[in-house]
């Protein structure tokens, strides 16, 4: 055959195939290149196994495509004229996958230099929301530029559509729905330039506006934004706000929240429930840890498959530093999707978080080996994300009228050896891997001595989840029991004093009876208390353990934030604190600002959720602070008011007066008739002012960080001028100088026992401070403010005997009954009396002794710490470590990728800890 004939044949083939590779222009586009011809042929795919969706498969199916849509699909259908027949015999056709949350093809927001020590308070944009981290007006389309390399990566993993956005800001604005078609033009490729609204806990990288600096600040900002949205939409505002108007315009769009961590995942769900907005929440891949909590929510979930790589355990020293929690995550994460499915939790799968997109299908197949059904896997990649994006009917399954987005594979797609040959997007073919036309020859290299050593297959057995899922976690959350503690010395903290050889019966979480030789009428578990001491559980009025953030330092008042939002139930300090006989703590906001955030009173129920740790019906508190921290003596910041102790006073006067006026507005409005309200502008709901107004109404109580007597006097006078009292001065190391004034005011004191001279503000501190305050009639408690001291508060109480000559009973009240009084929960806890909560500690010796060990710590009748079981827990942990380390060695031999052992330093919070922006502290 001569070259001329070859050319003619090539040209004819090119003419026939050209429509496969060139997407037609829109029919209304003008042409200036001769006679306009409309001759778009049909493409007809035949003989493939067509997977319509997870429920329906057609053998030797037929798909008719034209103009990027499926015109017809089935088995015995009429093939239209002007068709190109494409034979896919022995192939499988699946709907292309849908990525519900991505940032592909969107220009990244480059972070500006930011310092929490140098604050900027105002927004940088005029006419928009008061906070720069709310970017509801932003459209990702503004920074969109199609990235063919990123598209190729995603197509190779099976994706045809991507919902992409700029991951920047607490409200990140709107995303775009993008078809991954390289040959299409933009008006075809961009299926929606407003596909969804996106949210996160992360700040706007393009702004140095200081607020918020913490997770709890982000949550408060979101709440306030939605309050403002409602208020503005009712035409109450007298100004234009383009950010709010954009949010109103986009109110019907799907809403997606990128949470960033397992605890933040639960926080996003909490916000969703509060606001009654069905956010689709992007998870962390660790949802199996909180499966019981998650199953209570009806949200859509978008779950990553970014399983941790195996750890290199070849170095014993480095291996010893890998936490059991990290080892478990490697072992358990691939089972996450299976456990979600098992608990009837619907989810979509995302490629977010993967270092390499090529691991995507590999990890899904790994999840299937762990129990995930292929049906659920396919739904999570197709119809479920289509539902989230409100695109059902036109994508997510192969139906008449849907986009012609489908994969052509060699085998069923979740088979280990399956290859994706083609990914058709909007009817345009994209070759992923060229099909090997040569038939495989079996055993051809069976005896090849140069063949690489075959990797041995390995199997990973799932280790059970504990509560929490880390070292010393419980196999089951401790359950309430009926108990009788026999023949022990009972420190009642009541008028009965200390009772010898006494029994205490517990029923339904309460103290049922106290006496000698009590009858066991309900099959109670009996505990021998002979030669032991039973006390009320210790209560720490001032703690910073069990929290993911402590200070919201962005404003001089952060009354709108609450520690309840950031309780961390997985903090190992909880278990360590239980070993010191502590049952209840108040987690206080830090001392970064004169008016801090709302506190959280929790019971240390190790293994429970954050929500279940919160003490029910507890009084409401807020943190105030005086001194060098709030005037920023050590911050090198000159832009935030106040800069002096005089200024601190004015902050309180200003906020109390504003809250008073705010409350008056609402009182006046609420007295109006329905008709009058319709003609009267509704006051703006302000969370910060609501909380300060609660203080003025006596519904929320102040615990104030304090050192210097002049400031203590000042705050009492300011409070009295507004008709309120300071509930507790905490630290209060110069309290002895103003003891009688505090008693007259009605303030309590939460003090250190014997800390002094650790900074200039405490230069006059003395260890006799507590007893002197007590003698003046002030209720005094010793607290920790420290993750180490909290485990030895029993010994701190003993110092009141040493320095102040208090009786042992009165000294013991410093860490039990007195903090309960300061927290206004002494009707429930703090002493041993019939009807009170069964929050108890059983000690080996007199609890004030340095030899005393808390053998059992009981909360509401459940034993949350048992010293006698400690050795068994340690042994279980060591055995489990050995099992997983052996698995890691086998995985490495089997060819698994490895990573170095992680070095994770525990971060301990104190009053002065400033949260690091965007850090998800676990």
Secondary structure as UniProt FT lines:
FT   HELIX           3..21
FT   TURN            27..28
FT   STRAND          42..51
FT   STRAND          57..66
FT   TURN            67..68
FT   STRAND          69..74
FT   STRAND          83..87
FT   TURN            89..90
FT   STRAND          92..95
FT   STRAND          97..102
FT   TURN            104..105
FT   TURN            116..117
FT   TURN            126..127
FT   TURN            132..133
FT   TURN            136..137
FT   HELIX           140..143
FT   HELIX           148..156
FT   TURN            157..158
FT   STRAND          159..164
FT   STRAND          171..174
FT   STRAND          176..179
FT   TURN            182..183
FT   HELIX           186..189
FT   STRAND          190..192
FT   STRAND          196..200
FT   TURN            205..206
FT   HELIX           215..233
FT   TURN            234..235
FT   HELIX           242..249
FT   TURN            250..252
FT   STRAND          254..258
FT   HELIX           262..275
FT   STRAND          280..282
FT   HELIX           287..290
FT   HELIX           291..294
FT   TURN            295..296
FT   STRAND          301..304
FT   STRAND          310..311
FT   HELIX           316..319
FT   TURN            320..321
FT   HELIX           324..332
FT   HELIX           333..335
FT   HELIX           336..342
FT   TURN            343..344
FT   STRAND          347..350
FT   TURN            352..353
FT   HELIX           357..359
FT   HELIX           360..369
FT   TURN            370..371
FT   HELIX           374..381
FT   HELIX           383..388
FT   TURN            389..390
FT   TURN            393..394
FT   TURN            400..401
FT   STRAND          406..409
FT   TURN            413..414
FT   TURN            416..417
FT   STRAND          420..425
FT   TURN            426..427
FT   TURN            442..447
FT   TURN            449..450
FT   TURN            471..472
FT   STRAND          483..491
FT   TURN            495..496
FT   STRAND          498..507
FT   TURN            508..509
FT   STRAND          510..515
FT   STRAND          525..528
FT   TURN            530..531
FT   STRAND          533..536
FT   STRAND          538..543
FT   TURN            559..560
FT   HELIX           563..566
FT   TURN            569..570
FT   HELIX           572..578
FT   TURN            579..581
FT   STRAND          582..587
FT   STRAND          595..598
FT   STRAND          600..603
FT   TURN            606..607
FT   HELIX           610..613
FT   TURN            616..617
FT   STRAND          620..625
FT   TURN            628..636
FT   HELIX           645..670
FT   HELIX           674..678
FT   HELIX           687..696
FT   TURN            697..698
FT   STRAND          700..706
FT   HELIX           709..721
FT   TURN            722..723
FT   STRAND          728..731
FT   TURN            733..734
FT   HELIX           735..738
FT   HELIX           739..745
FT   STRAND          748..751
FT   HELIX           760..762
FT   TURN            763..764
FT   TURN            767..768
FT   HELIX           769..775
FT   TURN            776..777
FT   STRAND          780..782
FT   TURN            787..788
FT   HELIX           789..792
FT   HELIX           793..804
FT   HELIX           808..813
FT   TURN            814..816
FT   HELIX           817..822
FT   TURN            823..824
FT   TURN            826..828
FT   TURN            834..835
FT   STRAND          840..843
FT   TURN            847..848
FT   TURN            850..851
FT   STRAND          854..859
FT   TURN            860..861
FT   STRAND          862..866
FT   HELIX           867..869
FT   HELIX           870..893
FT   TURN            894..895
FT   STRAND          898..899
FT   TURN            911..912
FT   TURN            917..918
//
